[in-house]
């Protein structure tokens, strides 16, 4: 790739990032139904026709917005594990993910089924089957290294863990009179629940052994999402 091609690619990428950032800000402020491509064009000072060259439908653009938000979550998980191998444990990964999701207005809307912000995207926005498959692979890594209980099947573990995590995301929607805790405390309560319900005592050598594999696993997810996002401008 020559210099001109490289510069063009960087320019295209920068423009795509501007579009995605503007779309995310507008959706968080006004909701999916009220934000149009014209609004995004005005916000970015990029022509509507140019935006359509990157994403040929509004839905495709908003899906890319969600993918980029998930990429940020994966990057937070990776950064945490690189700082401390113990962050590769299930309870720590769940804690990091919970905090990152709840601090993102768009992802929070998905995980809490907030139709007022995202409409149809509150029920999806990501490939649920692929996400579930990846989650199972991650947990099997931990089981193989003796870091998760193995007295129940993978399907039973998946069911119980999913119900637990979803419950923490949704509890505020079902009982408004319940005492509310700040996000950090909620995340620690979730981590403690996951640790006590699903993990076994972690041996230091097992943590050191699994951490590089968990990093490799989440790096693969990051690479996949980045490839999807790059497809708009390459």
N, C-alpha and C positions, 0 to 999 in steps of 0.2 A: 504494500500500500504506500503510494507516494505522499508527499507532504500535503498536497491539495486535497487528496482523498481523506487523509487523516483530519485535516482542518474542517472539511465538510461534515465528517462524521461527528466531530466534537460539537459543531454548530447545531446539527440536527438533534443530538442528544440534549444539549442545553435547552433548545426550544421545546423538546418533548417534556423535559423536567419542569419548565415554566408552566406548560399547559396542565400537567398533572398537579402541580402545586396549587395553581389557581382553582382547578376543579375541586380539589379536596377542600380548600378553604371555603368555597362557595357552597358546596354541599353541606359542610358542617354548619354554616351560618343559616342557610335557607332551606335545606332539604333537597333531596333528589328531584322531586316532582317539579319544583319551582325553578331549577337551574337549567338554562338552555345553553346550546352551543354559542349563541350570540353573546350571552353573559360572559362566557369564558373568553371569547374573542375580545370583548371589551376590556376585561380584567387584564389580559396579557398583552393587548395591542398586537395580537396576531390574527390575521384574517381567518374567518370561518372556513373558507375553502382550504386554507393551509392546514387547519386542525383536522379536517376530514382526510387530508393526505396521510395523516398518521393513524387515525382511527376513523373508519368509514361509517360508524354509527355512534350515537350517544352512549348506548349500552356498552359498546366495546371500550370507549374511553373510561367510563365509570368502572368497568371491570379492571382496567389497568390501574386506576386509582387504588382500588382495593388491594390488588396484587402488590403495589408499591408499599402500602401500609403493612402488609404481612411481611414483606421483605425487611422492613425496619424492625419488626418483632424478632425475626430470625437473627438479624445482625446483633440485637441486644443479647439474645441467648448465647451466641458465639462469643461475644466480647466477655460475658460473665464467666464462661467456662475457661477461656484463655487466661483470665485473671486468677481463677481458682478452680482446680479440677473438681472440687466438691460440688460445683455448680452444675455438673453433669448428672447428678442424682435427680431422680424423677421429681421429688418434692421441690427442688430448687428450680428446675426447668419450668415447672408449673407456676411457681411463684413469679419468676421473671416474665413469663408469658402473660399471666394475669395482669400484672402491673402495666406492661406495655400495651396490652389491648385496651384496658380501661382508661389509659391516658390518650388514646387515639379516639376522637369522637366518632369516626367512621367505623372502626372495628368494634367499638363499644356498642354501636347501634346494631351491628350484625349479631354479636354474642348475646345481647339483651333483647333481641327481636324487636327493635324499635322501628316500627313501620313509618312513623312520622318523619324520620330523617331519610331513610333509604327506600321506602316503598318495597318493591319486589326484591331489591337487593338485600334487604334485611333477612330474607329467607335463604340466601345463597351467597353468590359473589365469589365463591371459591369452589373448586372441584371437591365435593364432600367425600366421594369415594376414594380419590387419590389421597386426600388428607388423612382419612381413616387408615388407609393402607400404610402410609408413612408412620403414623403414630404407633401402629402395631410393630413395625420394624424397629422403631426406637425402643420400645418396651422389651422386645425380645433381646436386644443387645444387653439391656440391664439384667434380664433374667439369666442370660448366659454367663454373666459375671457374678451371679449370686447376690444381686442387689435388689431383687424384687421377690416377693413370695411366689412359690411355685406349686402351692397346694390347691390352686384353682386354675381352670383352663384359661387360655389366652382370651377367649371370647368372654368369659365371665369377668376377667380382670378388666377388659376393655369396657364392658357394660358398667361395672361398678365405678370405675374411675371417671368415665364420661359423665355419669349421673352426678358424681360428686362435684366435678369441676363446673358443669352447667348450673348446678344448684347455687354455687357461689356467684355466678354471673347474674342469675335470675332472682335471687331471693329478695332483692329490694323492690322488684316489680310486683311481688305477690303479697308482701306484708309491709305496708308503708309505716305502720305503727311500731315496727320492730326497731330496737336500738340500732343506730347506724354507726359504723366504725370507719375511720379514715382508710384510704386505700392500702397504705402500708400494713395496717393491722389486719385488714381483710386478707391480704396476700400471705401474711404470716400464719393466720388461722387456717387458710387453705393448705399451705405447705405442711403444717403440723398434722392436719387431718390426713393428707396423702401419705405422709411419712409413717404415721401410726397404723394406717389401714393397709398399706400395700408394700411397704419396704421391710427389709430385714436389716440387721445391724451391718453397717458397711465396713468392710476391711479396707485399710488404707491402700494396700497394694491393688485391690480390686478397683478402687476409684482411679488410681493412677493408670491402670491398664485400660479402663473403659473410656476415659476422657478423650484420648485422641480419636477413638472410633466414633464417639458422639460428635466431636468436632467435624470429622469427615462426613458424618451423616447430615448434619445441619448445613454444612458447606455445600453439599450436593443440592439441597433444597434451595439455598440461596442462589446457586448457579442456575438452576432451572427457572426461578422467577426472573432473574436478570435477563436470561435469554428470551423469555416471553416479552419483557418490557423492551428489549432491544429490537425485537422484530418489527416494532412500529416505525423505526427510523433507519434500519439497515437495508 
